[in-house]
Amino acid sequence: MNDAKTYDVIVLGGGRGGMNLVVQLAAAGKKVLLVEKDRAMIGGSCINIACIPTKAFIACARRLAQCKGAKAFGIS
């Protein structure tokens, strides 16, 4: 018995580009296989660990720095 499956396209990497490609190909009726080694990385590093989380940390650090300087403005 052969358990092999066939696909029209195999996409390596579930980042932003890979996910967009998979959606477009599937919508066009293609049988697509997405290969991503880390389930937590579907959607790419930007939304999981890089750009968005980094921007949030930087914004929080700036607010903390502003709060620490509030005494100069008469806020205790």
PDB file of N, CA, C and O in Angstrom:
ATOM      1  N   MET A   1       0.835  -1.179   0.000  1.00  0.00           N
ATOM      2  CA  MET A   1       0.000   0.000   0.000  1.00  0.00           C
ATOM      3  C   MET A   1       0.880   1.241   0.000  1.00  0.00           C
ATOM      4  O   MET A   1       1.802   1.351   0.808  1.00  0.00           O
ATOM      5  N   ASN A   2       0.604   2.159  -0.886  1.00  0.00           N
ATOM      6  CA  ASN A   2       1.381   3.378  -1.016  1.00  0.00           C
ATOM      7  C   ASN A   2       0.631   4.524  -0.345  1.00  0.00           C
ATOM      8  O   ASN A   2      -0.480   4.869  -0.748  1.00  0.00           O
ATOM      9  N   ASP A   3       1.251   5.115   0.692  1.00  0.00           N
ATOM     10  CA  ASP A   3       0.638   6.238   1.411  1.00  0.00           C
ATOM     11  C   ASP A   3       1.104   7.591   0.881  1.00  0.00           C
ATOM     12  O   ASP A   3       0.805   8.623   1.482  1.00  0.00           O
ATOM     13  N   ALA A   4       1.825   7.599  -0.227  1.00  0.00           N
ATOM     14  CA  ALA A   4       2.339   8.852  -0.777  1.00  0.00           C
ATOM     15  C   ALA A   4       1.184   9.741  -1.210  1.00  0.00           C
ATOM     16  O   ALA A   4       0.173   9.274  -1.734  1.00  0.00           O
ATOM     17  N   LYS A   5       1.363  11.020  -0.979  1.00  0.00           N
ATOM     18  CA  LYS A   5       0.368  12.005  -1.401  1.00  0.00           C
ATOM     19  C   LYS A   5       0.993  12.873  -2.488  1.00  0.00           C
ATOM     20  O   LYS A   5       2.213  13.031  -2.537  1.00  0.00           O
ATOM     21  N   THR A   6       0.181  13.416  -3.331  1.00  0.00           N
ATOM     22  CA  THR A   6       0.686  14.289  -4.383  1.00  0.00           C
ATOM     23  C   THR A   6       0.124  15.694  -4.195  1.00  0.00           C
ATOM     24  O   THR A   6      -1.008  15.886  -3.751  1.00  0.00           O
ATOM     25  N   TYR A   7       0.950  16.656  -4.547  1.00  0.00           N
ATOM     26  CA  TYR A   7       0.584  18.064  -4.430  1.00  0.00           C
ATOM     27  C   TYR A   7       0.980  18.770  -5.712  1.00  0.00           C
ATOM     28  O   TYR A   7       1.895  18.341  -6.414  1.00  0.00           O
ATOM     29  N   ASP A   8       0.293  19.843  -6.007  1.00  0.00           N
ATOM     30  CA  ASP A   8       0.676  20.674  -7.138  1.00  0.00           C
ATOM     31  C   ASP A   8       1.886  21.536  -6.776  1.00  0.00           C
ATOM     32  O   ASP A   8       2.776  21.766  -7.596  1.00  0.00           O
ATOM     33  N   VAL A   9       1.895  22.008  -5.522  1.00  0.00           N
ATOM     34  CA  VAL A   9       2.958  22.908  -5.062  1.00  0.00           C
ATOM     35  C   VAL A   9       3.291  22.592  -3.616  1.00  0.00           C
ATOM     36  O   VAL A   9       2.403  22.317  -2.809  1.00  0.00           O
ATOM     37  N   ILE A  10       4.589  22.635  -3.292  1.00  0.00           N
ATOM     38  CA  ILE A  10       5.037  22.524  -1.903  1.00  0.00           C
ATOM     39  C   ILE A  10       5.725  23.844  -1.560  1.00  0.00           C
ATOM     40  O   ILE A  10       6.673  24.256  -2.227  1.00  0.00           O
ATOM     41  N   VAL A  11       5.234  24.495  -0.515  1.00  0.00           N
ATOM     42  CA  VAL A  11       5.785  25.780  -0.091  1.00  0.00           C
ATOM     43  C   VAL A  11       6.605  25.548   1.175  1.00  0.00           C
ATOM     44  O   VAL A  11       6.111  24.982   2.150  1.00  0.00           O
ATOM     45  N   LEU A  12       7.864  25.991   1.151  1.00  0.00           N
ATOM     46  CA  LEU A  12       8.741  25.849   2.306  1.00  0.00           C
ATOM     47  C   LEU A  12       8.755  27.155   3.085  1.00  0.00           C
ATOM     48  O   LEU A  12       9.189  28.187   2.574  1.00  0.00           O
ATOM     49  N   GLY A  13       8.279  27.107   4.323  1.00  0.00           N
ATOM     50  CA  GLY A  13       8.289  28.285   5.192  1.00  0.00           C
ATOM     51  C   GLY A  13       6.916  28.915   5.313  1.00  0.00           C
ATOM     52  O   GLY A  13       6.291  29.291   4.321  1.00  0.00           O
ATOM     53  N   GLY A  14       6.461  29.021   6.555  1.00  0.00           N
ATOM     54  CA  GLY A  14       5.136  29.578   6.820  1.00  0.00           C
ATOM     55  C   GLY A  14       5.164  31.032   7.212  1.00  0.00           C
ATOM     56  O   GLY A  14       4.300  31.497   7.955  1.00  0.00           O
ATOM     57  N   GLY A  15       6.163  31.763   6.712  1.00  0.00           N
ATOM     58  CA  GLY A  15       6.232  33.199   6.983  1.00  0.00           C
ATOM     59  C   GLY A  15       5.191  33.951   6.172  1.00  0.00           C
ATOM     60  O   GLY A  15       4.317  33.355   5.542  1.00  0.00           O
ATOM     61  N   ARG A  16       5.301  35.260   6.200  1.00  0.00           N
ATOM     62  CA  ARG A  16       4.315  36.101   5.519  1.00  0.00           C
ATOM     63  C   ARG A  16       4.193  35.757   4.031  1.00  0.00           C
ATOM     64  O   ARG A  16       3.088  35.610   3.508  1.00  0.00           O
ATOM     65  N   GLY A  17       5.331  35.631   3.363  1.00  0.00           N
ATOM     66  CA  GLY A  17       5.311  35.315   1.932  1.00  0.00           C
ATOM     67  C   GLY A  17       4.765  33.933   1.661  1.00  0.00           C
ATOM     68  O   GLY A  17       3.966  33.741   0.744  1.00  0.00           O
ATOM     69  N   GLY A  18       5.199  32.954   2.469  1.00  0.00           N
ATOM     70  CA  GLY A  18       4.722  31.585   2.298  1.00  0.00           C
ATOM     71  C   GLY A  18       3.227  31.464   2.527  1.00  0.00           C
ATOM     72  O   GLY A  18       2.524  30.788   1.775  1.00  0.00           O
ATOM     73  N   MET A  19       2.751  32.120   3.563  1.00  0.00           N
ATOM     74  CA  MET A  19       1.319  32.057   3.868  1.00  0.00           C
ATOM     75  C   MET A  19       0.492  32.705   2.762  1.00  0.00           C
ATOM     76  O   MET A  19      -0.533  32.159   2.353  1.00  0.00           O
ATOM     77  N   ASN A  20       0.929  33.860   2.279  1.00  0.00           N
ATOM     78  CA  ASN A  20       0.206  34.526   1.186  1.00  0.00           C
ATOM     79  C   ASN A  20       0.181  33.659  -0.064  1.00  0.00           C
ATOM     80  O   ASN A  20      -0.844  33.561  -0.738  1.00  0.00           O
ATOM     81  N   LEU A  21       1.310  33.033  -0.370  1.00  0.00           N
ATOM     82  CA  LEU A  21       1.393  32.170  -1.541  1.00  0.00           C
ATOM     83  C   LEU A  21       0.457  30.975  -1.412  1.00  0.00           C
ATOM     84  O   LEU A  21      -0.247  30.632  -2.362  1.00  0.00           O
ATOM     85  N   VAL A  22       0.447  30.341  -0.250  1.00  0.00           N
ATOM     86  CA  VAL A  22      -0.426  29.186  -0.014  1.00  0.00           C
ATOM     87  C   VAL A  22      -1.889  29.570  -0.209  1.00  0.00           C
ATOM     88  O   VAL A  22      -2.641  28.848  -0.864  1.00  0.00           O
ATOM     89  N   VAL A  23      -2.290  30.695   0.352  1.00  0.00           N
ATOM     90  CA  VAL A  23      -3.692  31.138   0.237  1.00  0.00           C
ATOM     91  C   VAL A  23      -4.057  31.382  -1.228  1.00  0.00           C
ATOM     92  O   VAL A  23      -5.116  30.956  -1.688  1.00  0.00           O
ATOM     93  N   GLN A  24      -3.177  32.066  -1.954  1.00  0.00           N
ATOM     94  CA  GLN A  24      -3.457  32.364  -3.367  1.00  0.00           C
ATOM     95  C   GLN A  24      -3.523  31.094  -4.211  1.00  0.00           C
ATOM     96  O   GLN A  24      -4.410  30.946  -5.052  1.00  0.00           O
ATOM     97  N   LEU A  25      -2.587  30.184  -3.984  1.00  0.00           N
ATOM     98  CA  LEU A  25      -2.588  28.941  -4.758  1.00  0.00           C
ATOM     99  C   LEU A  25      -3.803  28.078  -4.446  1.00  0.00           C
ATOM    100  O   LEU A  25      -4.411  27.505  -5.349  1.00  0.00           O
ATOM    101  N   ALA A  26      -4.153  27.986  -3.174  1.00  0.00           N
ATOM    102  CA  ALA A  26      -5.332  27.199  -2.792  1.00  0.00           C
ATOM    103  C   ALA A  26      -6.602  27.807  -3.389  1.00  0.00           C
ATOM    104  O   ALA A  26      -7.489  27.084  -3.843  1.00  0.00           O
ATOM    105  N   ALA A  27      -6.681  29.134  -3.387  1.00  0.00           N
ATOM    106  CA  ALA A  27      -7.850  29.807  -3.973  1.00  0.00           C
ATOM    107  C   ALA A  27      -7.936  29.552  -5.474  1.00  0.00           C
ATOM    108  O   ALA A  27      -9.019  29.564  -6.058  1.00  0.00           O
ATOM    109  N   ALA A  28      -6.776  29.320  -6.090  1.00  0.00           N
ATOM    110  CA  ALA A  28      -6.740  29.027  -7.527  1.00  0.00           C
ATOM    111  C   ALA A  28      -6.989  27.544  -7.816  1.00  0.00           C
ATOM    112  O   ALA A  28      -6.917  27.107  -8.965  1.00  0.00           O
ATOM    113  N   GLY A  29      -7.283  26.776  -6.762  1.00  0.00           N
ATOM    114  CA  GLY A  29      -7.619  25.375  -6.947  1.00  0.00           C
ATOM    115  C   GLY A  29      -6.444  24.408  -6.900  1.00  0.00           C
ATOM    116  O   GLY A  29      -6.605  23.231  -7.221  1.00  0.00           O
ATOM    117  N   LYS A  30      -5.280  24.878  -6.509  1.00  0.00           N
ATOM    118  CA  LYS A  30      -4.102  24.020  -6.427  1.00  0.00           C
ATOM    119  C   LYS A  30      -4.108  23.245  -5.109  1.00  0.00           C
ATOM    120  O   LYS A  30      -4.606  23.728  -4.092  1.00  0.00           O
ATOM    121  N   LYS A  31      -3.554  22.052  -5.144  1.00  0.00           N
ATOM    122  CA  LYS A  31      -3.370  21.252  -3.939  1.00  0.00           C
ATOM    123  C   LYS A  31      -1.987  21.611  -3.396  1.00  0.00           C
ATOM    124  O   LYS A  31      -0.967  21.322  -4.022  1.00  0.00           O
ATOM    125  N   VAL A  32      -1.971  22.260  -2.196  1.00  0.00           N
ATOM    126  CA  VAL A  32      -0.747  22.856  -1.680  1.00  0.00           C
ATOM    127  C   VAL A  32      -0.362  22.222  -0.350  1.00  0.00           C
ATOM    128  O   VAL A  32      -1.217  21.941   0.490  1.00  0.00           O
ATOM    129  N   LEU A  33       0.939  22.001  -0.172  1.00  0.00           N
ATOM    130  CA  LEU A  33       1.484  21.540   1.097  1.00  0.00           C
ATOM    131  C   LEU A  33       2.392  22.633   1.630  1.00  0.00           C
ATOM    132  O   LEU A  33       3.304  23.077   0.933  1.00  0.00           O
ATOM    133  N   LEU A  34       2.154  23.074   2.861  1.00  0.00           N
ATOM    134  CA  LEU A  34       3.002  24.060   3.525  1.00  0.00           C
ATOM    135  C   LEU A  34       3.893  23.336   4.518  1.00  0.00           C
ATOM    136  O   LEU A  34       3.402  22.570   5.348  1.00  0.00           O
ATOM    137  N   VAL A  35       5.202  23.570   4.445  1.00  0.00           N
ATOM    138  CA  VAL A  35       6.154  22.954   5.357  1.00  0.00           C
ATOM    139  C   VAL A  35       6.779  24.056   6.203  1.00  0.00           C
ATOM    140  O   VAL A  35       7.430  24.960   5.679  1.00  0.00           O
ATOM    141  N   GLU A  36       6.576  23.972   7.523  1.00  0.00           N
ATOM    142  CA  GLU A  36       7.167  24.916   8.479  1.00  0.00           C
ATOM    143  C   GLU A  36       7.643  24.111   9.672  1.00  0.00           C
ATOM    144  O   GLU A  36       6.869  23.347  10.249  1.00  0.00           O
ATOM    145  N   LYS A  37       8.899  24.268  10.051  1.00  0.00           N
ATOM    146  CA  LYS A  37       9.454  23.428  11.124  1.00  0.00           C
ATOM    147  C   LYS A  37       8.940  23.788  12.510  1.00  0.00           C
ATOM    148  O   LYS A  37       8.986  22.951  13.410  1.00  0.00           O
ATOM    149  N   ASP A  38       8.453  25.008  12.708  1.00  0.00           N
ATOM    150  CA  ASP A  38       8.027  25.436  14.031  1.00  0.00           C
ATOM    151  C   ASP A  38       6.587  25.940  13.975  1.00  0.00           C
ATOM    152  O   ASP A  38       6.315  26.984  13.383  1.00  0.00           O
ATOM    153  N   ARG A  39       5.683  25.214  14.579  1.00  0.00           N
ATOM    154  CA  ARG A  39       4.261  25.574  14.552  1.00  0.00           C
ATOM    155  C   ARG A  39       4.027  26.996  15.062  1.00  0.00           C
ATOM    156  O   ARG A  39       3.115  27.680  14.598  1.00  0.00           O
ATOM    157  N   ALA A  40       4.846  27.438  16.014  1.00  0.00           N
ATOM    158  CA  ALA A  40       4.691  28.775  16.589  1.00  0.00           C
ATOM    159  C   ALA A  40       5.091  29.884  15.616  1.00  0.00           C
ATOM    160  O   ALA A  40       4.819  31.058  15.869  1.00  0.00           O
ATOM    161  N   MET A  41       5.727  29.522  14.517  1.00  0.00           N
ATOM    162  CA  MET A  41       6.198  30.530  13.579  1.00  0.00           C
ATOM    163  C   MET A  41       5.299  30.705  12.360  1.00  0.00           C
ATOM    164  O   MET A  41       5.660  31.423  11.428  1.00  0.00           O
ATOM    165  N   ILE A  42       4.143  30.065  12.353  1.00  0.00           N
ATOM    166  CA  ILE A  42       3.215  30.276  11.238  1.00  0.00           C
ATOM    167  C   ILE A  42       2.834  31.751  11.231  1.00  0.00           C
ATOM    168  O   ILE A  42       2.402  32.297  12.247  1.00  0.00           O
ATOM    169  N   GLY A  43       2.996  32.379  10.096  1.00  0.00           N
ATOM    170  CA  GLY A  43       2.755  33.812   9.980  1.00  0.00           C
ATOM    171  C   GLY A  43       4.048  34.600   9.955  1.00  0.00           C
ATOM    172  O   GLY A  43       4.046  35.783   9.616  1.00  0.00           O
ATOM    173  N   GLY A  44       5.145  33.965  10.308  1.00  0.00           N
ATOM    174  CA  GLY A  44       6.450  34.597  10.218  1.00  0.00           C
ATOM    175  C   GLY A  44       6.958  35.153  11.530  1.00  0.00           C
ATOM    176  O   GLY A  44       6.235  35.227  12.524  1.00  0.00           O
ATOM    177  N   SER A  45       8.214  35.540  11.508  1.00  0.00           N
ATOM    178  CA  SER A  45       8.849  36.047  12.725  1.00  0.00           C
ATOM    179  C   SER A  45       8.343  37.428  13.102  1.00  0.00           C
ATOM    180  O   SER A  45       8.346  37.782  14.281  1.00  0.00           O
ATOM    181  N   CYS A  46       7.912  38.209  12.133  1.00  0.00           N
ATOM    182  CA  CYS A  46       7.499  39.585  12.419  1.00  0.00           C
ATOM    183  C   CYS A  46       6.365  39.623  13.449  1.00  0.00           C
ATOM    184  O   CYS A  46       6.425  40.397  14.404  1.00  0.00           O
ATOM    185  N   ILE A  47       5.350  38.808  13.263  1.00  0.00           N
ATOM    186  CA  ILE A  47       4.232  38.844  14.204  1.00  0.00           C
ATOM    187  C   ILE A  47       4.474  38.014  15.449  1.00  0.00           C
ATOM    188  O   ILE A  47       3.762  38.180  16.440  1.00  0.00           O
ATOM    189  N   ASN A  48       5.452  37.128  15.430  1.00  0.00           N
ATOM    190  CA  ASN A  48       5.684  36.234  16.556  1.00  0.00           C
ATOM    191  C   ASN A  48       6.798  36.686  17.488  1.00  0.00           C
ATOM    192  O   ASN A  48       6.622  36.657  18.706  1.00  0.00           O
ATOM    193  N   ILE A  49       7.936  37.101  16.951  1.00  0.00           N
ATOM    194  CA  ILE A  49       9.064  37.425  17.815  1.00  0.00           C
ATOM    195  C   ILE A  49       9.815  38.690  17.427  1.00  0.00           C
ATOM    196  O   ILE A  49      10.597  39.201  18.229  1.00  0.00           O
ATOM    197  N   ALA A  50       9.610  39.199  16.254  1.00  0.00           N
ATOM    198  CA  ALA A  50      10.477  40.286  15.784  1.00  0.00           C
ATOM    199  C   ALA A  50       9.796  41.652  15.818  1.00  0.00           C
ATOM    200  O   ALA A  50       9.683  42.258  16.883  1.00  0.00           O
ATOM    201  N   CYS A  51       9.356  42.129  14.698  1.00  0.00           N
ATOM    202  CA  CYS A  51       8.911  43.515  14.532  1.00  0.00           C
ATOM    203  C   CYS A  51       7.857  43.963  15.543  1.00  0.00           C
ATOM    204  O   CYS A  51       8.079  44.926  16.276  1.00  0.00           O
ATOM    205  N   ILE A  52       6.740  43.295  15.591  1.00  0.00           N
ATOM    206  CA  ILE A  52       5.629  43.748  16.435  1.00  0.00           C
ATOM    207  C   ILE A  52       5.972  43.644  17.918  1.00  0.00           C
ATOM    208  O   ILE A  52       5.802  44.636  18.626  1.00  0.00           O
ATOM    209  N   PRO A  53       6.444  42.509  18.436  1.00  0.00           N
ATOM    210  CA  PRO A  53       6.818  42.462  19.854  1.00  0.00           C
ATOM    211  C   PRO A  53       7.916  43.463  20.204  1.00  0.00           C
ATOM    212  O   PRO A  53       7.879  44.068  21.276  1.00  0.00           O
ATOM    213  N   THR A  54       8.892  43.645  19.314  1.00  0.00           N
ATOM    214  CA  THR A  54       9.974  44.593  19.575  1.00  0.00           C
ATOM    215  C   THR A  54       9.427  46.005  19.686  1.00  0.00           C
ATOM    216  O   THR A  54       9.822  46.749  20.584  1.00  0.00           O
ATOM    217  N   LYS A  55       8.525  46.388  18.793  1.00  0.00           N
ATOM    218  CA  LYS A  55       7.935  47.726  18.847  1.00  0.00           C
ATOM    219  C   LYS A  55       7.154  47.927  20.139  1.00  0.00           C
ATOM    220  O   LYS A  55       7.170  49.019  20.708  1.00  0.00           O
ATOM    221  N   ALA A  56       6.475  46.892  20.605  1.00  0.00           N
ATOM    222  CA  ALA A  56       5.724  46.995  21.861  1.00  0.00           C
ATOM    223  C   ALA A  56       6.676  47.196  23.040  1.00  0.00           C
ATOM    224  O   ALA A  56       6.414  48.022  23.915  1.00  0.00           O
ATOM    225  N   PHE A  57       7.785  46.442  23.068  1.00  0.00           N
ATOM    226  CA  PHE A  57       8.763  46.596  24.149  1.00  0.00           C
ATOM    227  C   PHE A  57       9.382  47.990  24.145  1.00  0.00           C
ATOM    228  O   PHE A  57       9.564  48.597  25.200  1.00  0.00           O
ATOM    229  N   ILE A  58       9.704  48.492  22.962  1.00  0.00           N
ATOM    230  CA  ILE A  58      10.302  49.825  22.858  1.00  0.00           C
ATOM    231  C   ILE A  58       9.311  50.886  23.328  1.00  0.00           C
ATOM    232  O   ILE A  58       9.697  51.808  24.046  1.00  0.00           O
ATOM    233  N   ALA A  59       8.051  50.776  22.940  1.00  0.00           N
ATOM    234  CA  ALA A  59       7.040  51.747  23.361  1.00  0.00           C
ATOM    235  C   ALA A  59       6.874  51.732  24.882  1.00  0.00           C
ATOM    236  O   ALA A  59       6.756  52.790  25.501  1.00  0.00           O
ATOM    237  N   CYS A  60       6.865  50.549  25.484  1.00  0.00           N
ATOM    238  CA  CYS A  60       6.743  50.448  26.943  1.00  0.00           C
ATOM    239  C   CYS A  60       7.957  51.056  27.642  1.00  0.00           C
ATOM    240  O   CYS A  60       7.815  51.744  28.653  1.00  0.00           O
ATOM    241  N   ALA A  61       9.128  50.807  27.114  1.00  0.00           N
ATOM    242  CA  ALA A  61      10.351  51.362  27.706  1.00  0.00           C
ATOM    243  C   ALA A  61      10.350  52.886  27.621  1.00  0.00           C
ATOM    244  O   ALA A  61      10.786  53.555  28.557  1.00  0.00           O
ATOM    245  N   ARG A  62       9.877  53.429  26.531  1.00  0.00           N
ATOM    246  CA  ARG A  62       9.794  54.899  26.396  1.00  0.00           C
ATOM    247  C   ARG A  62       8.805  55.477  27.402  1.00  0.00           C
ATOM    248  O   ARG A  62       9.073  56.513  28.010  1.00  0.00           O
ATOM    249  N   ARG A  63       7.663  54.814  27.581  1.00  0.00           N
ATOM    250  CA  ARG A  63       6.674  55.307  28.555  1.00  0.00           C
ATOM    251  C   ARG A  63       7.237  55.259  29.975  1.00  0.00           C
ATOM    252  O   ARG A  63       7.008  56.168  30.773  1.00  0.00           O
ATOM    253  N   LEU A  64       7.974  54.193  30.282  1.00  0.00           N
ATOM    254  CA  LEU A  64       8.592  54.076  31.596  1.00  0.00           C
ATOM    255  C   LEU A  64       9.600  55.196  31.814  1.00  0.00           C
ATOM    256  O   LEU A  64       9.643  55.790  32.891  1.00  0.00           O
ATOM    257  N   ALA A  65      10.405  55.488  30.810  1.00  0.00           N
ATOM    258  CA  ALA A  65      11.374  56.575  30.913  1.00  0.00           C
ATOM    259  C   ALA A  65      10.666  57.910  31.118  1.00  0.00           C
ATOM    260  O   ALA A  65      11.136  58.747  31.889  1.00  0.00           O
ATOM    261  N   GLN A  66       9.543  58.118  30.438  1.00  0.00           N
ATOM    262  CA  GLN A  66       8.776  59.352  30.615  1.00  0.00           C
ATOM    263  C   GLN A  66       8.230  59.455  32.039  1.00  0.00           C
ATOM    264  O   GLN A  66       8.259  60.523  32.651  1.00  0.00           O
ATOM    265  N   CYS A  67       7.738  58.344  32.550  1.00  0.00           N
ATOM    266  CA  CYS A  67       7.195  58.338  33.921  1.00  0.00           C
ATOM    267  C   CYS A  67       8.294  58.638  34.941  1.00  0.00           C
ATOM    268  O   CYS A  67       8.066  59.363  35.909  1.00  0.00           O
ATOM    269  N   LYS A  68       9.468  58.089  34.725  1.00  0.00           N
ATOM    270  CA  LYS A  68      10.575  58.340  35.650  1.00  0.00           C
ATOM    271  C   LYS A  68      10.993  59.806  35.654  1.00  0.00           C
ATOM    272  O   LYS A  68      11.515  60.305  36.651  1.00  0.00           O
ATOM    273  N   GLY A  69      10.764  60.492  34.544  1.00  0.00           N
ATOM    274  CA  GLY A  69      11.098  61.920  34.457  1.00  0.00           C
ATOM    275  C   GLY A  69       9.952  62.844  34.825  1.00  0.00           C
ATOM    276  O   GLY A  69      10.075  64.062  34.704  1.00  0.00           O
ATOM    277  N   ALA A  70       8.839  62.281  35.272  1.00  0.00           N
ATOM    278  CA  ALA A  70       7.646  63.079  35.564  1.00  0.00           C
ATOM    279  C   ALA A  70       7.867  64.052  36.724  1.00  0.00           C
ATOM    280  O   ALA A  70       7.233  65.107  36.764  1.00  0.00           O
ATOM    281  N   LYS A  71       8.749  63.723  37.664  1.00  0.00           N
ATOM    282  CA  LYS A  71       8.973  64.585  38.824  1.00  0.00           C
ATOM    283  C   LYS A  71       9.449  65.968  38.405  1.00  0.00           C
ATOM    284  O   LYS A  71       9.157  66.956  39.079  1.00  0.00           O
ATOM    285  N   ALA A  72      10.173  66.045  37.304  1.00  0.00           N
ATOM    286  CA  ALA A  72      10.658  67.327  36.796  1.00  0.00           C
ATOM    287  C   ALA A  72       9.501  68.234  36.380  1.00  0.00           C
ATOM    288  O   ALA A  72       9.658  69.450  36.268  1.00  0.00           O
ATOM    289  N   PHE A  73       8.345  67.628  36.156  1.00  0.00           N
ATOM    290  CA  PHE A  73       7.159  68.389  35.757  1.00  0.00           C
ATOM    291  C   PHE A  73       6.165  68.549  36.902  1.00  0.00           C
ATOM    292  O   PHE A  73       5.020  68.949  36.687  1.00  0.00           O
ATOM    293  N   GLY A  74       6.604  68.236  38.117  1.00  0.00           N
ATOM    294  CA  GLY A  74       5.745  68.383  39.295  1.00  0.00           C
ATOM    295  C   GLY A  74       4.811  67.215  39.546  1.00  0.00           C
ATOM    296  O   GLY A  74       3.877  67.335  40.339  1.00  0.00           O
ATOM    297  N   ILE A  75       5.040  66.102  38.895  1.00  0.00           N
ATOM    298  CA  ILE A  75       4.193  64.911  39.095  1.00  0.00           C
ATOM    299  C   ILE A  75       4.954  63.952  39.974  1.00  0.00           C
ATOM    300  O   ILE A  75       6.087  63.572  39.677  1.00  0.00           O
ATOM    301  N   SER A  76       4.304  63.560  41.080  1.00  0.00           N
ATOM    302  CA  SER A  76       4.982  62.616  41.980  1.00  0.00           C
ATOM    303  C   SER A  76       4.242  61.305  42.020  1.00  0.00           C
ATOM    304  O   SER A  76       4.657  60.383  42.721  1.00  0.00           O
TER     305      SER A  76
END
